[in-house]
Amino acid sequence: MTAPAEPESSPPRGVRFRRSANLFAYWTRSGLTVRNFLTGSESVLSQQATEILGELAQWRSPDDLARDRGADVGSTWATLSELLRCDAIEAFNVPPDDAEVAMRDWRFWCPEAAIFHFGTKDVVYSQERPSRGGVVDYPVELPAATKSYPDADKVQLPPYSQTGELAETLLARRTWRRFGPEPITKQDLATLLGLTWGVQHWADFGPARSPLKTSPSGGARHSIEAYVVALRVDGLEPGTYYYDPDGHQLAALSAGASGDLVDEFLPQIPSYRGAAALVFMTSLFERVWWRYRFPRAYRTILLEAGHLCQTMCLVATRLGLAPFCTAAIADSKVERHLGVDGVGESVIYLAGVGARPPDESEWAPAANPDATPAVHPPKHARRKSP
């Protein structure tokens, strides 16, 4: 929202205000809190601000509000200024910015999906926790890693096959945090992109011509796009590219890429600086809005990104590479770099890959080799043969 400058002591002549469409409100111990989920601005409202906000469904002037409320214009303007500072209202004489215009398409999923989507962007990441004697002090007891029904009758299942290319690839998949210095090949990158995000066929579903890929997508909408930040890819200049899933080609968006860019985009995980390529997944929401005009559809976008990421990790594993994935992204910095607005198209997830380190261990190597955890077989693997 483009708000006016700091309000003057009296309202400008002819100005009118209306309640922002991008609000949600909730109670705290301090009072009623109103938040603009597009800008992130929020404030605990006074009783007078709450009352005036309720009267601003339509454009109203300070004079009209003061007259209808039997109040003076000065106090009414002071309350309107309070609402302006937290982006709770918009001024008629201030044109909306591009993000606010794009936000109108979110109307089908508001407020549920919009609150979650914008409320979880650009968070402050921190791995620091208080410790006692060098041991991290978590605030609550560790929950059980598996669930148990002790009173239920048990049926022991026969062993499952762990042989064959698919099983071996699944069992070898790990999240890598150390990488070798070698670049990956352009052929490997092509295989990763083509088998993960590439269009395999086109199908006609009524009025929609939809792509079919190796991963499922709700309603075959396939809203996820892939942007490649090539750091060390043999035969490809470092830079940022858009992957065209139909033409199976890269469109160069910007030149140059280094580990500094990784630090900027992934502020929580410096070990990913050694990766050879990053693939940022964005969603073009309009593809899903077109078919599903209820907020639950936002879930399908997150599910689709997860499907694609696992597919890429498995392909990378089969190629003998070191894949990883993370949602700890500096959202707005990435979106500005990619040239997307963050409203109609927004970054959702990151999958990355690098060469395996020469000293790879049996388990997924941690950034600190001393932190590599010990592993133990599950109960079914320890079961004695009859």
C-alpha positions as CSV (number, residue, x, y, z in Angstrom):
1,M,0.0,0.0,0.0
2,T,1.2,3.5,-0.9
3,A,0.3,5.6,2.1
4,P,0.4,9.4,2.3
5,A,3.2,11.1,4.1
6,E,2.9,11.6,7.8
7,P,-0.5,13.1,8.3
8,E,-0.8,16.8,8.9
9,S,-2.5,18.3,12.0
10,S,-5.8,18.7,10.0
11,P,-7.1,16.7,7.0
12,P,-6.4,17.9,3.5
13,R,-9.5,19.4,1.7
14,G,-11.6,16.8,-0.1
15,V,-9.8,13.7,1.1
16,R,-11.8,10.6,1.7
17,F,-11.0,7.2,3.3
18,R,-12.1,3.6,3.1
19,R,-11.2,0.5,5.0
20,S,-8.5,-1.6,3.4
21,A,-9.6,-4.9,1.9
22,N,-6.4,-6.6,3.1
23,L,-7.2,-6.7,6.8
24,F,-7.8,-9.2,9.4
25,A,-8.3,-8.6,13.1
26,Y,-7.8,-10.7,16.3
27,W,-7.9,-10.2,20.0
28,T,-4.9,-10.1,22.2
29,R,-4.5,-9.3,25.9
30,S,-3.7,-5.7,24.8
31,G,-6.9,-5.3,22.8
32,L,-8.2,-5.7,19.3
33,T,-5.2,-6.0,16.9
34,V,-5.7,-5.2,13.2
35,R,-3.1,-6.3,10.6
36,N,-2.7,-5.6,6.9
37,F,-1.5,-9.0,5.5
38,L,0.0,-7.4,2.4
39,T,2.2,-4.8,4.1
40,G,2.6,-6.6,7.5
41,S,1.6,-3.4,9.4
42,E,-0.4,-4.0,12.5
43,S,-1.6,-2.1,15.5
44,V,-3.7,-2.5,18.7
45,L,-6.7,-0.2,18.0
46,S,-8.3,2.2,20.4
47,Q,-12.0,2.0,20.9
48,Q,-12.6,5.1,18.8
49,A,-10.4,3.7,16.0
50,T,-12.3,0.4,16.1
51,E,-15.6,2.2,15.8
52,I,-14.4,4.5,12.9
53,L,-12.9,1.5,11.1
54,G,-16.3,-0.2,11.2
55,E,-17.9,2.8,9.6
56,L,-15.5,2.9,6.6
57,A,-16.9,0.2,4.3
58,Q,-17.4,3.1,1.8
59,W,-15.5,6.2,1.0
60,R,-16.0,8.8,3.8
61,S,-14.6,12.2,4.5
62,P,-13.4,13.2,8.0
63,D,-16.1,15.9,8.1
64,D,-18.8,13.3,7.4
65,L,-17.5,10.9,10.0
66,A,-17.2,13.7,12.6
67,R,-20.7,14.9,11.9
68,D,-22.3,11.5,12.1
69,R,-20.5,10.7,15.3
70,G,-21.2,14.0,16.9
71,A,-17.4,14.5,17.3
72,D,-15.0,17.3,16.4
73,V,-13.0,17.0,13.1
74,G,-9.7,17.3,15.0
75,S,-10.1,14.1,17.1
76,T,-11.6,12.3,14.1
77,W,-8.6,13.2,12.0
78,A,-6.2,12.1,14.7
79,T,-7.9,8.6,14.8
80,L,-7.8,8.4,11.0
81,S,-4.1,9.2,11.1
82,E,-3.7,6.3,13.5
83,L,-5.4,4.0,11.1
84,L,-3.3,5.3,8.2
85,R,-0.1,4.5,10.0
86,C,-1.0,0.8,10.3
87,D,-2.3,0.6,6.7
88,A,-5.8,-0.2,8.0
89,I,-7.4,2.4,5.7
90,E,-6.6,3.8,2.2
91,A,-7.0,7.3,0.9
92,F,-9.0,8.1,-2.2
93,N,-6.4,10.5,-3.6
94,V,-3.5,8.0,-3.3
95,P,-3.5,5.5,-6.2
96,P,-2.9,1.9,-5.2
97,D,0.6,0.4,-6.0
98,D,1.1,-2.6,-8.2
99,A,1.1,-5.1,-5.3
100,E,-2.2,-3.8,-4.0
101,V,-3.8,-4.0,-7.5
102,A,-2.5,-7.6,-7.9
103,M,-3.8,-8.4,-4.4
104,R,-7.4,-8.1,-5.8
105,D,-7.0,-11.5,-7.4
106,W,-6.5,-13.1,-4.0
107,R,-10.2,-12.3,-3.2
108,F,-11.1,-16.0,-3.9
109,W,-8.8,-17.2,-1.1
110,C,-9.1,-14.4,1.4
111,P,-8.6,-14.2,4.2
112,E,-7.5,-17.8,5.1
113,A,-4.8,-18.4,2.4
114,A,-3.7,-14.8,2.3
115,I,-3.1,-14.6,6.0
116,F,-0.9,-17.8,5.9
117,H,1.0,-16.9,2.7
118,F,1.9,-13.3,3.5
119,G,2.2,-13.9,7.2
120,T,5.0,-16.5,6.7
121,K,7.1,-14.5,4.2
122,D,10.3,-12.7,5.2
123,V,10.6,-14.2,8.7
124,V,13.7,-13.7,10.8
125,Y,15.7,-16.9,10.8
126,S,17.8,-17.9,13.7
127,Q,19.4,-21.2,14.7
128,E,20.5,-19.9,18.1
129,R,19.0,-21.5,21.1
130,P,20.1,-21.2,24.8
131,S,22.3,-24.0,25.9
132,R,23.4,-25.6,29.2
133,G,26.9,-27.2,29.2
134,G,27.0,-27.1,25.4
135,V,23.7,-29.0,25.1
136,V,20.9,-27.1,23.4
137,D,18.2,-26.3,25.9
138,Y,14.8,-26.9,24.1
139,P,11.8,-25.4,25.8
140,V,9.7,-28.6,25.9
141,E,10.3,-32.3,26.1
142,L,11.1,-34.0,22.7
143,P,7.9,-35.6,21.3
144,A,7.9,-39.2,20.2
145,A,9.2,-39.8,16.7
146,T,6.7,-42.5,16.0
147,K,3.2,-43.3,17.2
148,S,2.1,-46.4,19.1
149,Y,-1.1,-48.3,19.8
150,P,0.0,-50.7,22.6
151,D,-3.4,-52.3,23.1
152,A,-4.1,-53.0,19.4
153,D,-3.5,-56.4,17.8
154,K,-0.4,-56.3,15.6
155,V,0.1,-57.8,12.2
156,Q,3.7,-58.1,11.2
157,L,4.2,-57.3,7.5
158,P,6.6,-59.3,5.3
159,P,9.9,-57.6,4.5
160,Y,9.8,-55.2,1.5
161,S,12.3,-55.3,-1.3
162,Q,15.2,-53.0,-1.1
163,T,16.7,-53.9,-4.4
164,G,16.2,-52.5,-7.9
165,E,16.9,-49.1,-9.2
166,L,13.8,-47.4,-7.7
167,A,14.3,-48.8,-4.2
168,E,18.0,-48.2,-4.2
169,T,17.5,-44.6,-5.3
170,L,14.9,-44.0,-2.6
171,L,17.1,-45.5,0.1
172,A,20.1,-43.4,-1.0
173,R,18.3,-40.1,-1.0
174,R,19.7,-37.7,1.6
175,T,19.8,-34.0,2.3
176,W,23.4,-32.9,1.6
177,R,25.1,-30.0,3.3
178,R,28.6,-30.5,2.0
179,F,29.6,-30.5,-1.6
180,G,32.6,-31.2,-3.8
181,P,34.4,-28.4,-5.6
182,E,33.6,-29.8,-9.1
183,P,30.9,-28.3,-11.2
184,I,27.9,-30.4,-12.3
185,T,27.5,-30.9,-16.1
186,K,25.0,-29.2,-18.3
187,Q,23.7,-32.6,-19.2
188,D,23.0,-33.4,-15.6
189,L,21.2,-30.1,-15.1
190,A,19.2,-30.8,-18.3
191,T,18.2,-34.2,-16.9
192,L,17.2,-32.7,-13.5
193,L,15.0,-30.0,-15.1
194,G,13.5,-32.1,-17.8
195,L,12.5,-35.1,-15.6
196,T,11.2,-32.8,-12.8
197,W,9.7,-29.7,-14.3
198,G,9.6,-30.5,-18.0
199,V,6.3,-31.0,-19.9
200,Q,6.0,-34.7,-20.9
201,H,2.7,-34.4,-22.7
202,W,-0.2,-32.0,-23.2
203,A,-3.8,-33.0,-22.5
204,D,-7.1,-31.3,-23.1
205,F,-9.4,-31.1,-20.1
206,G,-12.5,-29.3,-21.3
207,P,-11.5,-25.7,-22.0
208,A,-8.1,-26.2,-20.5
209,R,-5.0,-27.4,-22.3
210,S,-2.9,-28.7,-19.5
211,P,0.7,-29.9,-19.2
212,L,1.4,-33.3,-17.8
213,K,4.6,-33.8,-15.8
214,T,6.2,-36.5,-13.8
215,S,4.7,-35.2,-10.6
216,P,1.0,-34.6,-9.8
217,S,-0.6,-31.3,-9.6
218,G,-4.1,-30.5,-8.3
219,G,-6.5,-30.2,-11.3
220,A,-3.4,-30.4,-13.6
221,R,-3.0,-26.7,-13.1
222,H,0.8,-26.9,-12.7
223,S,1.3,-23.4,-11.3
224,I,4.9,-24.0,-10.2
225,E,7.7,-22.4,-12.3
226,A,11.4,-23.1,-12.0
227,Y,14.2,-20.5,-12.0
228,V,17.8,-21.7,-12.0
229,V,20.7,-19.9,-10.4
230,A,23.7,-21.5,-12.0
231,L,26.8,-21.2,-9.9
232,R,29.1,-23.9,-11.2
233,V,27.6,-25.7,-14.2
234,D,30.1,-26.9,-16.8
235,G,29.2,-25.3,-20.2
236,L,26.8,-22.7,-18.7
237,E,27.6,-19.2,-17.8
238,P,27.0,-18.3,-14.1
239,G,23.7,-16.4,-13.8
240,T,20.0,-16.7,-13.3
241,Y,17.8,-18.4,-15.9
242,Y,14.1,-19.2,-16.3
243,Y,13.4,-22.8,-17.3
244,D,10.9,-23.2,-20.2
245,P,9.2,-26.5,-19.4
246,D,7.7,-26.9,-22.8
247,G,10.7,-25.9,-25.0
248,H,13.2,-27.5,-22.5
249,Q,15.4,-24.4,-22.7
250,L,16.8,-21.8,-20.4
251,A,16.1,-18.1,-20.8
252,A,18.9,-15.9,-19.4
253,L,17.5,-13.3,-16.9
254,S,20.7,-11.9,-15.3
255,A,24.4,-12.6,-15.5
256,G,26.7,-13.5,-12.7
257,A,26.2,-15.7,-9.6
258,S,28.4,-16.5,-6.7
259,G,28.4,-17.9,-3.2
260,D,27.6,-14.3,-1.9
261,L,24.2,-14.7,-3.7
262,V,23.6,-17.9,-1.8
263,D,24.3,-16.2,1.5
264,E,21.9,-13.5,0.6
265,F,19.1,-15.8,-0.4
266,L,19.6,-18.5,2.2
267,P,20.7,-16.5,5.3
268,Q,20.3,-19.4,7.7
269,I,22.3,-22.1,5.9
270,P,25.9,-21.0,5.0
271,S,26.8,-24.6,4.1
272,Y,24.7,-24.3,0.9
273,R,27.2,-21.8,-0.4
274,G,29.1,-24.8,-2.0
275,A,26.2,-25.8,-4.2
276,A,26.5,-25.9,-7.9
277,A,22.9,-24.8,-8.8
278,L,19.8,-23.5,-7.0
279,V,16.3,-24.0,-8.4
280,F,13.7,-21.6,-7.0
281,M,10.1,-22.7,-7.4
282,T,7.5,-20.0,-7.7
283,S,3.8,-20.3,-8.1
284,L,1.7,-18.4,-10.7
285,F,-1.4,-18.3,-8.6
286,E,-3.8,-17.3,-11.4
287,R,-3.5,-20.8,-12.8
288,V,-5.1,-22.2,-9.7
289,W,-7.5,-19.4,-9.1
290,W,-8.9,-20.0,-12.5
291,R,-10.2,-23.4,-11.5
292,Y,-10.4,-23.4,-7.7
293,R,-11.9,-20.4,-6.0
294,F,-11.7,-21.5,-2.4
295,P,-8.8,-21.1,0.0
296,R,-8.2,-24.8,0.4
297,A,-6.7,-24.8,-3.1
298,Y,-3.6,-23.0,-1.7
299,R,-2.7,-26.3,-0.1
300,T,-2.4,-27.9,-3.5
301,I,0.3,-25.4,-4.5
302,L,2.4,-26.4,-1.4
303,L,1.8,-30.1,-2.1
304,E,2.8,-29.7,-5.7
305,A,6.0,-28.0,-4.8
306,G,6.8,-30.9,-2.4
307,H,6.1,-33.4,-5.1
308,L,8.5,-31.6,-7.5
309,C,11.2,-31.2,-5.0
310,Q,11.2,-34.9,-4.0
311,T,11.3,-35.8,-7.7
312,M,14.3,-33.6,-8.3
313,C,16.1,-35.0,-5.2
314,L,15.5,-38.6,-6.5
315,V,16.7,-37.7,-10.0
316,A,19.8,-36.0,-8.5
317,T,20.5,-39.0,-6.3
318,R,20.3,-41.4,-9.2
319,L,22.8,-39.2,-11.1
320,G,25.2,-39.4,-8.2
321,L,24.8,-35.8,-7.2
322,A,24.2,-34.2,-3.8
323,P,20.7,-32.6,-3.6
324,F,19.1,-30.6,-0.9
325,C,15.9,-28.5,-0.3
326,T,14.9,-25.8,2.1
327,A,12.1,-23.3,2.7
328,A,14.4,-21.0,4.7
329,I,14.4,-18.4,1.9
330,A,14.7,-14.6,2.1
331,D,11.5,-14.4,0.1
332,S,11.4,-10.8,-1.0
333,K,15.1,-10.7,-1.9
334,V,14.7,-13.7,-4.1
335,E,11.5,-12.3,-5.7
336,R,13.2,-9.0,-6.6
337,H,16.1,-10.9,-8.1
338,L,13.8,-13.1,-10.2
339,G,11.7,-10.1,-11.2
340,V,8.4,-11.4,-9.8
341,D,6.0,-9.3,-7.8
342,G,5.5,-11.6,-4.8
343,V,1.7,-11.3,-5.0
344,G,0.6,-12.8,-8.4
345,E,3.7,-14.9,-8.5
346,S,5.7,-15.7,-5.4
347,V,8.6,-17.9,-4.4
348,I,7.5,-21.1,-2.6
349,Y,10.4,-23.5,-2.2
350,L,14.0,-24.1,-3.1
351,A,15.7,-27.3,-4.4
352,G,19.5,-27.3,-4.9
353,V,22.2,-29.6,-6.0
354,G,26.0,-29.9,-6.1
355,A,28.7,-32.5,-6.6
356,R,29.3,-35.0,-3.9
357,P,32.3,-34.3,-1.6
358,P,35.2,-36.7,-2.0
359,D,34.9,-37.7,1.7
360,E,31.2,-38.5,1.7
361,S,30.1,-40.6,4.7
362,E,27.4,-43.3,4.8
363,W,24.9,-40.9,6.2
364,A,24.0,-37.4,4.9
365,P,27.0,-35.3,5.7
366,A,26.4,-32.4,8.0
367,A,28.2,-29.0,7.5
368,N,30.4,-30.1,10.4
369,P,31.6,-33.6,10.0
370,D,31.7,-34.1,13.7
371,A,28.0,-33.4,13.8
372,T,27.1,-36.3,11.5
373,P,24.6,-38.3,13.5
374,A,24.9,-42.0,14.3
375,V,22.1,-44.1,12.7
376,H,20.4,-47.2,13.9
377,P,18.1,-49.7,12.0
378,P,14.4,-49.6,12.6
379,K,12.6,-52.4,14.4
380,H,11.6,-54.3,11.3
381,A,15.2,-54.5,10.2
382,R,16.2,-56.0,13.5
383,R,13.6,-58.6,13.4
384,K,14.9,-62.2,13.5
385,S,14.1,-64.4,10.5
386,P,11.7,-67.2,11.4
